């Protein structure tokens, strides 16, 4: 596999020309379009994606280690098909609607000011993660490890207390409704 180190990719439309399968180390992708393209089998180490569109991108066996996504549109990406070995990602102001993190280990992951509507976190280990100012409307948390997760500034979540691990998770008093919906309790 070719190795590409410390390159900047700016304004490239990868829907017309496929990103070459390679190991990208310390690279920056700025304002690039990967929408419905294929980045399968690529490796991204310490890379940053800024203002990129990765919606419906195929990422089978793709490696993301210490990768930051900033202001990106990542609708419908199946992160669960990525290589999960040492998977470490951070999201800042990203649209992640309809994406899937099914069964992944995402300990200590930061989601900052992200739209996570209808995202699938089923059986995901999110322990010690933080959802800061995130919209989790219709996100799926089922048999998910949410121990020590910080939801204090997140909103629109609906989490079943019986089907998820929540020891030492943090919530604001305003968010209690999202934990009690199942019980049809009225909170005033």
NUFINU-833502 format. One record per residue (C-alpha): residue number from 1; x, z, y. Coordinates in steps of 0.1 Angstrom, whole numbers, plus 5000, padded with zeros to 4 digits. Each point is the difference from the previous one (the first is absolute). Example, Ala and Ser with C-alpha at 12.3 -4.5 7.8 and 13.67 -1.06 7.14 Angstrom:
+-----+------+------+------+
| num |    u |    w |    v |
+-----+------+------+------+
|   1 | 5123 | 5078 | 4955 |
|   2 | 5014 | 4993 | 5034 |
+-----+------+------+------+
This chain:
+-----+------+------+------+
| num |    u |    w |    v |
+-----+------+------+------+
|   1 | 5000 | 5000 | 5000 |
|   2 | 5013 | 4991 | 5034 |
|   3 | 5006 | 5027 | 5025 |
|   4 | 4991 | 4997 | 5037 |
|   5 | 5014 | 5027 | 5023 |
|   6 | 4990 | 5011 | 5036 |
|   7 | 4982 | 4967 | 5009 |
|   8 | 4971 | 4997 | 5025 |
|   9 | 4971 | 4978 | 4990 |
|  10 | 4979 | 4993 | 5031 |
|  11 | 4967 | 4980 | 5003 |
|  12 | 5004 | 4983 | 4966 |
|  13 | 4969 | 4987 | 4982 |
|  14 | 5006 | 5007 | 4964 |
|  15 | 4967 | 4985 | 4990 |
|  16 | 5016 | 4966 | 5002 |
|  17 | 5034 | 5008 | 4986 |
|  18 | 5004 | 5028 | 4975 |
|  19 | 5023 | 5029 | 5008 |
|  20 | 5030 | 4995 | 4976 |
|  21 | 5001 | 5025 | 4971 |
|  22 | 5029 | 5022 | 5010 |
|  23 | 5011 | 5035 | 5008 |
|  24 | 4994 | 5007 | 5037 |
|  25 | 5021 | 5029 | 5012 |
|  26 | 4996 | 5014 | 5035 |
|  27 | 4980 | 4969 | 5012 |
|  28 | 4974 | 4998 | 5027 |
|  29 | 4969 | 4978 | 4997 |
|  30 | 4983 | 4996 | 5035 |
|  31 | 4967 | 4982 | 5006 |
|  32 | 5002 | 4982 | 4966 |
|  33 | 4970 | 4987 | 4981 |
|  34 | 5000 | 5007 | 4963 |
|  35 | 4962 | 4997 | 4997 |
|  36 | 4989 | 4990 | 4964 |
|  37 | 5037 | 4991 | 4993 |
|  38 | 5021 | 5012 | 4971 |
|  39 | 5029 | 5025 | 5004 |
|  40 | 5000 | 5010 | 4963 |
|  41 | 5033 | 5011 | 4985 |
|  42 | 5016 | 5005 | 5034 |
|  43 | 5019 | 5032 | 5008 |
|  44 | 4998 | 5016 | 5035 |
|  45 | 5024 | 5029 | 5007 |
|  46 | 4999 | 5018 | 5033 |
|  47 | 4981 | 4971 | 5016 |
|  48 | 4975 | 5000 | 5028 |
|  49 | 4969 | 4978 | 5004 |
|  50 | 4986 | 5000 | 5036 |
|  51 | 4969 | 4981 | 5011 |
|  52 | 4998 | 4981 | 4967 |
|  53 | 4970 | 4988 | 4981 |
|  54 | 5003 | 5008 | 4963 |
|  55 | 4963 | 4997 | 4992 |
|  56 | 4992 | 4990 | 4964 |
|  57 | 5037 | 4995 | 4993 |
|  58 | 5011 | 5000 | 4964 |
|  59 | 5027 | 5026 | 4994 |
|  60 | 5003 | 5003 | 4962 |
|  61 | 5032 | 5019 | 4990 |
|  62 | 5010 | 5001 | 5037 |
|  63 | 5022 | 5029 | 5009 |
|  64 | 4995 | 5020 | 5033 |
|  65 | 5026 | 5027 | 5005 |
|  66 | 5001 | 5018 | 5033 |
|  67 | 4979 | 4972 | 5017 |
|  68 | 4981 | 5005 | 5032 |
|  69 | 4969 | 4980 | 5009 |
|  70 | 4991 | 5001 | 5037 |
|  71 | 4969 | 4984 | 5016 |
|  72 | 4995 | 4979 | 4969 |
|  73 | 4968 | 4985 | 4985 |
|  74 | 5002 | 5007 | 4963 |
|  75 | 4964 | 4995 | 4988 |
|  76 | 4995 | 4998 | 4963 |
|  77 | 5036 | 5004 | 4989 |
|  78 | 5003 | 5014 | 4964 |
|  79 | 5029 | 5024 | 5004 |
|  80 | 4992 | 5012 | 4965 |
|  81 | 5015 | 4967 | 4987 |
|  82 | 5033 | 5007 | 5018 |
|  83 | 5030 | 5015 | 4982 |
|  84 | 4994 | 5037 | 5004 |
|  85 | 5036 | 5011 | 4994 |
|  86 | 5011 | 5020 | 5031 |
|  87 | 4971 | 4986 | 5019 |
|  88 | 5002 | 5014 | 5036 |
|  89 | 4979 | 4985 | 5028 |
|  90 | 4988 | 5011 | 5034 |
|  91 | 4971 | 4985 | 5019 |
|  92 | 4996 | 5001 | 5038 |
|  93 | 4969 | 4986 | 5017 |
|  94 | 4992 | 4977 | 4970 |
|  95 | 4968 | 4986 | 4987 |
|  96 | 5000 | 5007 | 4963 |
|  97 | 4963 | 4994 | 4992 |
|  98 | 4992 | 4991 | 4964 |
|  99 | 5036 | 5006 | 4988 |
| 100 | 5007 | 5018 | 4967 |
| 101 | 5025 | 5028 | 4993 |
| 102 | 4985 | 5006 | 4965 |
| 103 | 5021 | 5024 | 4979 |
| 104 | 5030 | 4999 | 5023 |
| 105 | 5024 | 5029 | 5009 |
| 106 | 5000 | 5001 | 5038 |
| 107 | 5012 | 5035 | 5006 |
| 108 | 5009 | 5008 | 5037 |
| 109 | 4985 | 4967 | 5013 |
| 110 | 4990 | 4998 | 5036 |
| 111 | 4970 | 4980 | 5011 |
| 112 | 4999 | 5002 | 5038 |
| 113 | 4970 | 4986 | 5020 |
| 114 | 4990 | 4977 | 4971 |
| 115 | 4967 | 4985 | 4990 |
| 116 | 4996 | 5007 | 4963 |
| 117 | 4964 | 4991 | 4994 |
| 118 | 4991 | 4994 | 4963 |
| 119 | 5036 | 5006 | 4989 |
| 120 | 5003 | 5010 | 4963 |
| 121 | 5021 | 5032 | 4995 |
| 122 | 4986 | 5006 | 4965 |
| 123 | 5025 | 5021 | 4979 |
| 124 | 5026 | 4997 | 5028 |
| 125 | 5025 | 5028 | 5006 |
| 126 | 4999 | 5005 | 5038 |
| 127 | 5014 | 5035 | 5000 |
| 128 | 5016 | 5011 | 5032 |
| 129 | 4988 | 4969 | 5018 |
| 130 | 4984 | 4998 | 5034 |
| 131 | 4970 | 4980 | 5013 |
| 132 | 5005 | 5003 | 5038 |
| 133 | 4971 | 4985 | 5021 |
| 134 | 4989 | 4978 | 4970 |
| 135 | 4965 | 4986 | 4992 |
| 136 | 4993 | 5006 | 4963 |
| 137 | 4964 | 4987 | 5000 |
| 138 | 4990 | 4992 | 4964 |
| 139 | 5036 | 5006 | 4987 |
| 140 | 4999 | 5009 | 4963 |
| 141 | 5016 | 5033 | 4990 |
| 142 | 4994 | 5005 | 4963 |
| 143 | 5023 | 5022 | 4979 |
| 144 | 5024 | 4998 | 5028 |
| 145 | 5028 | 5026 | 5007 |
| 146 | 4994 | 5011 | 5036 |
| 147 | 5020 | 5032 | 4998 |
| 148 | 5015 | 5009 | 5034 |
| 149 | 4986 | 4968 | 5016 |
| 150 | 4993 | 5003 | 5037 |
| 151 | 4966 | 4986 | 5009 |
| 152 | 4995 | 5021 | 5032 |
| 153 | 4998 | 4969 | 5023 |
| 154 | 4985 | 4976 | 4975 |
| 155 | 4963 | 4991 | 5001 |
| 156 | 4972 | 4984 | 4980 |
| 157 | 5014 | 5012 | 4966 |
| 158 | 4978 | 5010 | 4971 |
| 159 | 5020 | 5020 | 4974 |
| 160 | 4985 | 5015 | 4968 |
| 161 | 5013 | 5035 | 4998 |
| 162 | 4995 | 5001 | 4962 |
| 163 | 5017 | 4967 | 4991 |
| 164 | 5032 | 5003 | 5021 |
| 165 | 5029 | 5024 | 5003 |
| 166 | 4998 | 5016 | 5035 |
| 167 | 5022 | 5031 | 4998 |
| 168 | 5014 | 5008 | 5035 |
| 169 | 4986 | 4968 | 5015 |
| 170 | 4992 | 5003 | 5037 |
| 171 | 4968 | 4990 | 5017 |
| 172 | 4985 | 5006 | 5034 |
| 173 | 4967 | 5019 | 5003 |
| 174 | 4985 | 4968 | 5013 |
| 175 | 5009 | 4983 | 4967 |
| 176 | 4983 | 5024 | 4976 |
| 177 | 4969 | 4977 | 4998 |
| 178 | 5022 | 4975 | 4982 |
| 179 | 5007 | 5026 | 4973 |
| 180 | 4964 | 5011 | 4995 |
| 181 | 4980 | 4968 | 5001 |
| 182 | 4995 | 5001 | 4962 |
| 183 | 4981 | 5033 | 5003 |
| 184 | 4974 | 4989 | 5026 |
| 185 | 5009 | 5030 | 5021 |
| 186 | 4990 | 4999 | 5037 |
| 187 | 5027 | 5011 | 5024 |
| 188 | 4991 | 5007 | 5036 |
+-----+------+------+------+
